[in-house]
Amino acid sequence: KVKYYKGEKYSFYALINSPDAMLEQAWTGTNEVGFSIMNTASYNLKDDDVPSSMMDREGELMYKALGVCKNLKDFEYFLDTLSRPMGVEGNFGVIDAEGGAAYYEVNNHKWNKLDVNDPEVAPNGYFIVTNFSYTGREDEGMGYIRNCNTTYNVENYVLKEGGKVDPQWIFENISRSFYHSLLEVDLRKDQGLASGWFIDQDFVPRRSSSASMVFQGVKPGEDVSKTVMWTILGYPPLGVAVPMVVANGENIPSFMVKSESSENAQMCDMVLELKKNVFPVKRGNGNKYFRFNYLYNKEGTGYSQQLKEVENYVFDKFDRDLSPKKLDTLYDEYFGKIEKAYESMK
């Protein structure tokens, strides 16, 4: 679910774990001055014997950073002044409202910056990170195949076709991609699977994927309050993107915050209900298999295919300059379509 916080200096939106609403943790977020942050776990950076009980504090770090940081320079000062050991082993992706964009590979005692504006680091203007650090121990870590999957999709679209990357493209072609670089198969293009089942291994979306976020920043000189946090709650192939504009403050759509009936947002619970059908086998190794043809099929009746029409609606209607009142009206219209779609598929 999503929550609005009033930080030490700045207010911010954050994605939070449902049971942890009382904890000061953020698992991605953006604040009122356009500073946005996310992280991926790294598995090749830790170089000490700090016990596991002191680790996994990435959510605490991002929560604190969202409350005090305006730009990359602030974040670097923030990292320098944190007490050691920091309790993290991760790659933190940051953008600000001044054109800054960088990944910070951080362990308990030090950090390295990969500046996406540096042509030596990102010669094509983008940088892709999964679950290993480029400055960490070579060939250790995780996410190498998923990194190759994403690189393939981006290179073919951006470099070969000259395509424009926007939030809608990222969700559709990265968050919901079923291209596998090692197997050289793209399930969405080859839907002729005899049984309709496939193994859930090394695709970008995984059974464990709990959300997908895209931060749409502003250019230098633009109104920072136009920063948008596009959010899919739940398993991304079964979710729909919802835009939250920093200018809207505490006014988060009711279906994205804690619902009355569970710890999750209503949006997330609807996704989880469908997910049970996609990952129905619980015994043995059954949870490693999924019904791909329930997501995409030749008949065009897959859950993801039906939800695409709903998501297209909001991308067509949304404008960062909408007034709070018009944005509320759009949320109402959008959720009406979302709820109807999930109910018809259930």
Secondary structure, DSSP 8 states (H G I E B T S, - for coil): -EEEEE-SS-EEEEE--GGGTTS---SEEEETTS-EEEEEE-SS---S---GGG---HHHHHHHHHHH-SSHHHHHHHHHHS-SS----EEEEEE-TTS-EEEEEE-SS-EEEEETT-TTT-TTS-----SS-TTSSTT-SS-HHHHHHHHHHHIIIIIIT-----HHHHIIIIIT--EETTTTEETTT----SSSEEE--SSSS-TT--EEEEEE---TTS-GGG-EEEEEESSGGG---EEEEGGGTT---GGGSB-SSSSSBHHHHHHHHHHHHHS---STTGGGEEEGGGT--TTS-SHHHHHHHHHHHHHHH--TT--HHHHHHHHHHHHHHHHHHHHHH-
